[in-house]
């Protein structure tokens, strides 16, 4: 189990490399020491427990922490955030460290990952972060709609929209950290996103002034609620418009980060 915050931490081993030091200081600010502690936990317990690949440990800052925390620029002050398929805590934990004004729920279906997340939250003293062990389609009835729902490298956009939009408040946003296929996914799955209650997906970048490369994201505003009934799904917010299908038919598998 990770050591508690008052125990001596070996964070000096996991300080950001010189090439990204300025970006780390910019995003994490006073939380940088806590971010370093998180990097240590990922590189040690995270690797041992199979949540982070051994080859990822030397490049945690460039590929994972900064790529995650850059999403903070798209999140309003004091927002409620749900991280779907949180895995090792990316992007939810970096966001919570950098933005202590946020209330964050780490949603993770697998026990070993949820246990790791609970231990990390306790070790880092993240008082506004909670862990829920559940699949996304089961959590929709247990969580209040969030202003922002985030995910990272979780699933193709059609499935992602079906899982994340029901957790999002109408007028809120799903922000999915994606890779090189983002534009193609947004075009291919535009109709599926609309059926799930979202506006047209928008591809953008975060951290363009600080990161090379910046983080690529797909942003989806939730336009309307889609309520699944026994025989049909009713789209509230668009009077008289109905759509078939059932949003509760699938759930995230929570692949390793």
Buried (B, 14 or more C-beta within 10 A) or exposed (E): EBBEEEEEBEBEEBBBEEEBEEBBBBBBEEBBBBBBBBBBBBBBBBBEBEBBEEEBBEEBBBEBBBBBBBBBBBBEEEBBBBBBBBBBBBBBBBBBBBBBEBBBBBBBBBEEBBBBBBBBBBBBEBEBBBBBBBBBBBBBEEBEBBBBBBBBBBBEBBBBBBBBBBBBBBEBBBBBBBEEEBEEBBEEBBEBBBBBBBBEBEBBEBBEEBBEEBBBBBBBBBBBBBEBEEEEBBBEEBEEEEBEBBBBEBBBEBEEB
